[in-house]
Amino acid sequence: MFTIPEQLSAVSKANIEAQVVLLSNLTNKYFESVEQVVGLNLATAKQSLEESSVAAKQLFAAKDAQELLSLIAAQTQPNAEKALAYSRSLASITSAVQAEFTKAAETQVAEVSRKVLELVEELTKNAPAGSENAIALMKSAIGNANAGYEQLAKNTKQAVEVLETNLNNAVNQFAQPAAKAAANRAKK
């Protein structure tokens, strides 16, 4: 007699447990990505300090203004390349985290949708006569919600791809003038 409340309770409990697991996994992934970014920043800062020290020694050892300008110009290209490498590494970390979050969300939504549809099917078996329209309406609402989520996920993926493409284009546009400037300095 009380199977419907028990079923709802069991489904709710299972969903809450699944969400706790999902949240725990996403939190762990987030902290892993933060560790990667911190590691990248520390390595970049360490390398920058070492190279700055060497560069400062070279600049102080310059004998005239032309040699000083030549040393400064020679350092521009490697610095631009390092900035590009840093940007690419950071974009790679961000992209990996975004992909992991998207995958987890899609998995979670698919699982919840499956459980809700199973519950609706079970409720349909025990539904009183004359409730067919209400059940059909509920199934339609669930189907529409799933379709809406799928469209949102598709649009989000497209937006991320456009953002990544724009970032790569910006990095490449920055690299081209730096490379040309370095080539011009090398010719002189």
VENFENQUI-V960277 format. One record per backbone hydrogen bond with DSSP energy under -1.0 kcal/mol. CO is the residue of the C=O (numbers start at 0). NH is the residue of the N-H. If there is no record, write none. Layout:
co->CO nh->NH
co->CO nh->NH
//
This chain:
co->1 nh->5
co->2 nh->6
co->3 nh->7
co->4 nh->8
co->5 nh->9
co->6 nh->10
co->7 nh->11
co->8 nh->12
co->9 nh->13
co->10 nh->14
co->11 nh->15
co->12 nh->16
co->13 nh->17
co->14 nh->18
co->15 nh->19
co->16 nh->20
co->17 nh->21
co->18 nh->22
co->19 nh->23
co->20 nh->24
co->21 nh->25
co->22 nh->26
co->23 nh->27
co->24 nh->28
co->25 nh->29
co->26 nh->30
co->27 nh->31
co->28 nh->32
co->29 nh->33
co->30 nh->34
co->31 nh->35
co->32 nh->36
co->33 nh->37
co->34 nh->38
co->35 nh->39
co->36 nh->40
co->37 nh->41
co->38 nh->42
co->39 nh->43
co->40 nh->44
co->41 nh->45
co->42 nh->46
co->43 nh->47
co->44 nh->48
co->45 nh->49
co->46 nh->50
co->47 nh->51
co->48 nh->52
co->49 nh->53
co->50 nh->54
co->51 nh->55
co->52 nh->56
co->53 nh->57
co->54 nh->58
co->55 nh->59
co->56 nh->60
co->58 nh->61
co->63 nh->67
co->64 nh->68
co->65 nh->69
co->66 nh->70
co->67 nh->71
co->68 nh->72
co->69 nh->73
co->70 nh->74
co->74 nh->78
co->75 nh->79
co->76 nh->80
co->77 nh->81
co->78 nh->82
co->79 nh->83
co->80 nh->84
co->81 nh->85
co->82 nh->86
co->83 nh->87
co->84 nh->88
co->85 nh->89
co->86 nh->90
co->87 nh->91
co->88 nh->92
co->89 nh->93
co->90 nh->94
co->91 nh->95
co->92 nh->96
co->93 nh->97
co->94 nh->98
co->95 nh->99
co->96 nh->100
co->97 nh->101
co->98 nh->102
co->99 nh->103
co->100 nh->104
co->101 nh->105
co->102 nh->106
co->103 nh->107
co->104 nh->108
co->105 nh->109
co->106 nh->110
co->107 nh->111
co->108 nh->112
co->109 nh->113
co->110 nh->114
co->111 nh->115
co->112 nh->116
co->113 nh->117
co->114 nh->118
co->115 nh->119
co->116 nh->120
co->117 nh->121
co->118 nh->122
co->119 nh->123
co->120 nh->124
co->121 nh->125
co->127 nh->130
co->130 nh->134
co->131 nh->135
co->132 nh->136
co->133 nh->137
co->134 nh->138
co->135 nh->139
co->136 nh->140
co->137 nh->141
co->138 nh->142
co->139 nh->143
co->140 nh->144
co->141 nh->145
co->142 nh->146
co->143 nh->147
co->144 nh->148
co->145 nh->149
co->146 nh->150
co->147 nh->151
co->148 nh->152
co->149 nh->153
co->150 nh->154
co->151 nh->155
co->152 nh->156
co->153 nh->157
co->154 nh->158
co->155 nh->159
co->156 nh->160
co->157 nh->161
co->158 nh->162
co->159 nh->163
co->160 nh->164
co->161 nh->165
co->162 nh->166
co->163 nh->167
co->164 nh->168
co->165 nh->169
co->166 nh->170
co->167 nh->171
co->168 nh->172
co->169 nh->173
co->170 nh->174
co->171 nh->175
co->172 nh->176
co->173 nh->177
co->174 nh->178
co->175 nh->179
co->176 nh->180
co->177 nh->181
co->178 nh->182
co->179 nh->183
co->180 nh->184
co->181 nh->185
co->182 nh->186
co->183 nh->187
//
